[in-house]
Amino acid sequence: MVHKPSICPKCGHGTFEIAENSPKGANFKTNFVQCAGCGAVVGTLGMVNYDNLLINIAKKLGVGQ
């Protein structure tokens, strides 16, 4: 399988960035994955890294070591 670089579906740019913002009408923030060239949003990420949170909880409980 050949790896193709990701490109923006709007402008074709190939570099992306994370931008924190609140959706209109929301009382929370989220992380948007957006094109660094034109700002088109291509995805979202939650504000909490649940993988790290669960690992830290498991360590404190002595589980999975």
C-alpha positions in Angstrom: 0.0 0.0 0.0 1.4 3.4 -1.0 1.0 6.2 1.5 -0.5 9.3 0.0 -0.1 12.6 1.8 -3.3 14.1 3.2 -4.6 17.2 1.3 -7.3 19.7 2.0 -10.5 18.9 0.1 -11.1 22.7 -0.4 -7.7 24.1 -1.6 -5.4 21.1 -1.9 -2.9 22.3 0.7 -1.1 19.6 2.6 -0.4 21.1 6.0 -2.9 21.1 8.9 -3.2 22.7 12.3 -5.2 22.4 15.5 -7.4 25.4 16.4 -9.3 25.7 19.7 -12.8 27.3 19.3 -16.3 27.1 20.7 -19.1 26.1 18.2 -21.8 28.7 17.9 -24.3 28.3 20.7 -22.2 25.9 22.6 -20.8 26.4 26.2 -17.8 24.3 25.5 -14.6 24.4 23.5 -13.3 21.8 21.0 -10.2 21.4 18.9 -10.7 21.8 15.2 -8.3 20.1 12.7 -8.1 22.7 10.0 -6.1 23.4 6.8 -3.2 25.7 7.6 -3.6 27.2 4.1 -7.3 28.1 4.0 -8.7 27.3 7.4 -11.2 24.7 6.2 -12.1 22.4 9.0 -11.5 18.7 8.2 -12.2 17.2 11.6 -12.5 17.7 15.3 -10.8 16.4 18.4 -12.1 16.4 22.0 -10.5 18.7 24.5 -9.6 15.7 26.8 -7.1 13.1 25.9 -9.0 10.1 27.2 -6.2 7.6 26.5 -3.8 9.5 28.8 -6.6 10.0 31.4 -7.3 6.2 31.5 -3.7 5.3 31.7 -3.2 7.7 34.7 -6.3 6.3 36.4 -5.1 2.7 35.9 -1.7 3.6 37.3 -3.2 5.1 40.4 -5.4 2.0 40.8 -2.5 -0.3 40.2 -4.3 -1.9 37.3 -2.7 -3.2 34.1 0.9 -2.9 35.2 
